[in-house]
Amino acid sequence: MRFSEICQHKDVTISFELFPPKTAEGEVKLFERTIPELLKLEPAFLTCTYGAGGSTREKTLDIVSRIVKEVHYEAASHLTCVGASRADLVGYLEQARSNGIDNLVALRGDAPQGDDTFRPHPDGFKYAVELVAFLKQLGGFDIMVAGYPEGHPECPDKHLDWQRCAAKVEAGADAIITQLFYDLNDFYAFEDYLVNKLGVRVPIMPGILPILNLEQIQRFCSICGARLPEQLIQRLASYGDDKQASRKYGVELATEMSAELLRHGVPGIHFYTLNRSDSTTEIIHNLGLLTNKSAS
Ligand SMILES: Cc1cc2nc3c(=O)[nH]c(=O)nc-3n(C[C@H](O)[C@H](O)[C@H](O)COP(=O)(O)OP(=O)(O)OC[C@H]3O[C@@H](n4cnc5c(N)ncnc54)[C@H](O)[C@@H]3O)c2cc1C
């Protein structure tokens, strides 16, 4: 089922992001433990990332196809332009379509490790907006794209980056999922600019990453360029090596942020689960979002 149809049946569209495990054991755990636990939380759909440089291309397709065909649940494949010609992309899309995948998260992607700038394939795309237009022309998929409440790190002006985000919607994107952020005002400013200044009318879904510990979140933020407020750093530092206490605080913070965003009226929330179900389960229970209250 396409994203736009799924949304019509949901008051709040909750989605969970997974990544392709590196090992066969990791994949068994994903399908035998993590996904069944996450599905008890009644998400609208799952998504699976697409590794840098297309490194997990086959794995991503395999995981999303298994979720759709074996688990019988909606799942979107992330797809990037990195190292891909148009013919490579068409090959991927044909397989995705024949495996029943209806939804994509269309991205430019980042330069492979060791490269500092993104270099498009000579017969590929330089920006996600071009990929979106290409996908729209091919048809057959609903398309989600990335948005950056603090502006994309490569763009010197966040308003310019937000205009480029709106251009992806203009090109055919059906929804925006945001990068992680820890200051709600960044999200509100982004949303306000897109909706009220640029007239964007598709759902804008905040992306929430439940923090595990200071080291982990500092690493993520340095990779994706998101800002970690000083107060948050100090709070996490105060837990020292107590990983349980840090994770518990991560759950509390994600619950508070999500509750506030829902009160504000967001149409849904995308959780970066990191292939774990514990924190996400606690957050969804805290938010009281389950229709089947007996689910545990
Ligand atoms: C929800 C989400 C999921 C993600 N999933 C993955 C994944 O699975 N795999 C992965 O490798 N990465 C993933 N990423 C990371 C993403 O690939 C990087 O952030 C990447 O640097 C930008 O991708 P984009 O699609 O936002 O690019 P774009 O929208 O193309 O933007 C990239 C940069 O180009 C600029 N730009 C856009 N259009 C123009 C133009 N016409 N002229 C000049 N400049 C322009 C933008 O301002 C921005 O600075 C994800 C990010 C998010 C938020």
The ligand as an SDF file (V2000), in Angstrom:
LIG
                    3D

 53 58  0  0  0  0  0  0  0  0999 V2000
   15.2990   10.6290    6.8030 C   0  0  0  0  0  0  0  0  0  0  0  0
   16.6970   10.4400    6.2690 C   0  0  0  0  0  0  0  0  0  0  0  0
   17.0740    9.2000    5.7550 C   0  0  0  0  0  0  0  0  0  0  0  0
   18.3640    8.9950    5.2360 C   0  0  0  0  0  0  0  0  0  0  0  0
   18.7010    7.7560    4.7350 N   0  0  0  0  0  0  0  0  0  0  0  0
   19.9160    7.5520    4.1870 C   0  0  0  0  0  0  0  0  0  0  0  0
   20.2660    6.2850    3.6090 C   0  0  0  0  0  0  0  0  0  0  0  0
   19.4910    5.3350    3.6370 O   0  0  0  0  0  0  0  0  0  0  0  0
   21.4930    6.1480    3.0380 N   0  0  0  0  0  0  0  0  0  0  0  0
   22.3810    7.2000    3.0010 C   0  0  0  0  0  0  0  0  0  0  0  0
   23.4940    7.0160    2.4470 O   0  0  0  0  0  0  0  0  0  0  0  0
   22.0810    8.4120    3.5200 N   0  0  0  0  0  0  0  0  0  0  0  0
   20.8680    8.6110    4.1150 C   0  0  0  0  0  0  0  0  0  0  0  0
   20.5500    9.8560    4.6480 N   0  0  0  0  0  0  0  0  0  0  0  0
   21.5600   10.9280    4.6400 C   0  0  0  0  0  0  0  0  0  0  0  0
   21.5420   11.7360    3.3110 C   0  0  0  0  0  0  0  0  0  0  0  0
   21.9080   10.9100    2.2330 O   0  0  0  0  0  0  0  0  0  0  0  0
   22.5440   12.8820    3.4780 C   0  0  0  0  0  0  0  0  0  0  0  0
   22.0930   13.7990    4.4150 O   0  0  0  0  0  0  0  0  0  0  0  0
   22.9700   13.5930    2.1920 C   0  0  0  0  0  0  0  0  0  0  0  0
   24.0870   14.4280    2.4860 O   0  0  0  0  0  0  0  0  0  0  0  0
   21.9150   14.4860    1.5420 C   0  0  0  0  0  0  0  0  0  0  0  0
   20.9090   13.7750    0.9900 O   0  0  0  0  0  0  0  0  0  0  0  0
   19.5710   14.5540    0.4780 P   0  0  0  0  0  0  0  0  0  0  0  0
   18.7290   13.5390   -0.1510 O   0  0  0  0  0  0  0  0  0  0  0  0
   19.0210   15.3550    1.5560 O   0  0  0  0  0  0  0  0  0  0  0  0
   20.2650   15.4850   -0.6390 O   0  0  0  0  0  0  0  0  0  0  0  0
   19.7700   16.7720   -1.4190 P   0  0  0  0  0  0  0  0  0  0  0  0
   18.3590   17.1070   -1.1390 O   0  0  0  0  0  0  0  0  0  0  0  0
   20.1810   16.5700   -2.8260 O   0  0  0  0  0  0  0  0  0  0  0  0
   20.6760   17.9200   -0.7630 O   0  0  0  0  0  0  0  0  0  0  0  0
   22.0750   17.7480   -0.6510 C   0  0  0  0  0  0  0  0  0  0  0  0
   22.7480   19.1200   -0.6520 C   0  0  0  0  0  0  0  0  0  0  0  0
   22.6430   19.7050   -1.9580 O   0  0  0  0  0  0  0  0  0  0  0  0
   22.0180   20.9710   -1.8790 C   0  0  0  0  0  0  0  0  0  0  0  0
   21.1900   21.1160   -3.0780 N   0  0  0  0  0  0  0  0  0  0  0  0
   20.0140   20.4910   -3.3460 C   0  0  0  0  0  0  0  0  0  0  0  0
   19.5560   20.8830   -4.5650 N   0  0  0  0  0  0  0  0  0  0  0  0
   20.4600   21.7540   -5.0740 C   0  0  0  0  0  0  0  0  0  0  0  0
   20.5480   22.4860   -6.2870 C   0  0  0  0  0  0  0  0  0  0  0  0
   19.6070   22.4120   -7.2300 N   0  0  0  0  0  0  0  0  0  0  0  0
   21.6420   23.2910   -6.4770 N   0  0  0  0  0  0  0  0  0  0  0  0
   22.6180   23.3950   -5.5400 C   0  0  0  0  0  0  0  0  0  0  0  0
   22.5720   22.7190   -4.3590 N   0  0  0  0  0  0  0  0  0  0  0  0
   21.5120   21.9010   -4.1360 C   0  0  0  0  0  0  0  0  0  0  0  0
   21.2070   20.9560   -0.5930 C   0  0  0  0  0  0  0  0  0  0  0  0
   20.9890   22.2570   -0.0630 O   0  0  0  0  0  0  0  0  0  0  0  0
   22.1060   20.1120    0.3230 C   0  0  0  0  0  0  0  0  0  0  0  0
   23.1280   20.9140    0.8730 O   0  0  0  0  0  0  0  0  0  0  0  0
   19.2940   10.0810    5.2100 C   0  0  0  0  0  0  0  0  0  0  0  0
   18.9130   11.3300    5.7470 C   0  0  0  0  0  0  0  0  0  0  0  0
   17.6430   11.5130    6.2730 C   0  0  0  0  0  0  0  0  0  0  0  0
   17.2760   12.8490    6.8620 C   0  0  0  0  0  0  0  0  0  0  0  0
  1  2  1  0
  2  3  1  0
  2 52  2  0
  3  4  2  0
  4  5  1  0
  4 50  1  0
  5  6  2  0
  6  7  1  0
  6 13  1  0
  7  8  2  0
  7  9  1  0
  9 10  1  0
 10 11  2  0
 10 12  1  0
 12 13  2  0
 13 14  1  0
 14 15  1  0
 14 50  1  0
 15 16  1  0
 16 17  1  0
 16 18  1  0
 18 19  1  0
 18 20  1  0
 20 21  1  0
 20 22  1  0
 22 23  1  0
 23 24  1  0
 24 25  2  0
 24 26  1  0
 24 27  1  0
 27 28  1  0
 28 29  2  0
 28 30  1  0
 28 31  1  0
 31 32  1  0
 32 33  1  0
 33 34  1  0
 33 48  1  0
 34 35  1  0
 35 36  1  0
 35 46  1  0
 36 37  1  0
 36 45  1  0
 37 38  2  0
 38 39  1  0
 39 40  1  0
 39 45  2  0
 40 41  1  0
 40 42  2  0
 42 43  1  0
 43 44  2  0
 44 45  1  0
 46 47  1  0
 46 48  1  0
 48 49  1  0
 50 51  2  0
 51 52  1  0
 52 53  1  0
M  END
$$$$
